[in-house]
């Protein structure tokens, strides 16, 4: 019995010292609705920026990121479309089996057309060696209708 009391007391003492995520918040509040009550916080008033030759990092600021699948396939008219490798460095392969009448459009992050062309027997190779590293969108079209859009990441050579 004493053992349990000692354990409970130790738990209560150390539970006060434990904290989860801690932040400096600029605002917040409580929202109440039919489903319950939610407490929320918004923003942070302080952060640290570290710059280097490879880029910069902002500690204390949430960073948005896009998850891009590397082995992508989508069924179009009975044919899976594969685009690889992703991320790409020089050559990007498109394989849509034997699907006919397909074309592609490659656009940069600003929406500017970088490359376009037709797939021959459902296959094509895009030369991205001279493209600037960054995010691109590859759209596969059939009879001028979008079939699938892939997010492509171009890395340095």
N, C-alpha and C positions, 0 to 999 in steps of 0.2 A: 504494500500500500504506500509506504514512504517513497519507494522507488518511483511510483507513478506520479506522486506529488512533486518530487524533485524534477522529473522529466517535464512535467507541465510548466513548472516555474522557469526552467531553463529555456523552454520553447518560447514562453511569453517574453522573457528578457531579450533573447536573440531575435525574435520576430520584429521587434522594434528597430533593430539595427539593419534589417534587410530592406533594400529598395530595388525596384525594377528599373525601368528606363527613367532617366531623369532629364528634364529639359527646362529651358527658360522660355516661357510662353508669353506671347503678346496679347492674347485674348482667349475667350472661351465662354462656356456657359452650360446650361442644362436645357435639354429639349424634352418636353413631355408630350406624349400622344396616347392613343388608344392601346398601342402595343407595349407601352412601358416608358421608362425614363432613360435618357442617355446623357452622359456628361461628356463634353468635348472641349478640346483646346485647339487653337489655331496659331500658326506662325511661330517664329523664334526671333528674338531680338538680337542675338549674337551668333556669329559664326566665324570660322577661321579659314582663310584661303591660302593654300600652298601652291606655288608655281614652280614648274621645272621644265626641262627641255622636252619631255614627252607629253606635257599637258598640265592641267591644274586640277586640284581637288578642293572641294569646299566642305570642310568638316562642320557638321551641325545643320546642313541643309539636305533635305531629301532630294535624291537624284533620280530622275525618271530614266528608265531604260527600256529598250525593246528586246524581247527575246525572239531570236530568229532561229527557226528550226534548221538543222543542217541536212537532214535526209527528208526532203519534201516530196510529196506525191499527191496528186489530185486526179480523180477520174474525170475524163472528158470524153463523151461519146464512146464509152467503153475502153478508153485508153488512159492509163495513168501518165501524168506528166511529172517527170523528174528533172530537177535543176540542181546541179552540183558542180564543183564543191562550193559550199557556202559556209563560211566566208571564202571569197575568191581572191586570188592574187593576180593571175594573168588570163587564163582561159576559163570560161563558164560554159558548161555543157547543158543543153536542153535535149531531153529525150521523151517524146510523146508516143513511143511505139511506132506504129505505122499510120498514125492519124494524118489525114491529108487536109489541105487548105488551112493550115495554121500559120499565123505570123506573130511576131513579137515586137514589143516596144520597150526600150530601156530608158528610164528617166532618172535624173539625179534628184537630190533632195528638194530642189526648188521647182521641180516639175518640168524642167527643160529636157527635151528629147535628146538623148545621147546617141542611141543607135536604134535602128529598126530594120526589119527584114522578114523574109519568109523562111519557114522551116521546110527542108527537103526531106520528104518521107518521114516527117515527124521528128527530125533531128536537126540540131544546129549548134554551132560553136560561136560564142561571142568573145572577141579579143578585148580584154579589159586591162591589158598591161599598161596602156598609156592613160587610163582613167585615174582621176584623183581619188585617193582613199576616202571612203565615206559610205553613206547609205544610198541605195538605189532601189527603184521599183521596176521589176520585170513583169510586163503584162503579156499574157498569151491570149490571142484573139482567134476566133473561128467565125468566118463570115461577118467580120466587123463587130462581133459581139464578144465582150470580155468573158473569158472562160476561167481565168485564174490570174491573180497578181501575187508575185513573190517578193518579199523583202530581201534584198541582196546586200551583203556587207562586203565592200572592197577593202582589202588590207594592202599594206605596202609589200613590195616584192622582197 
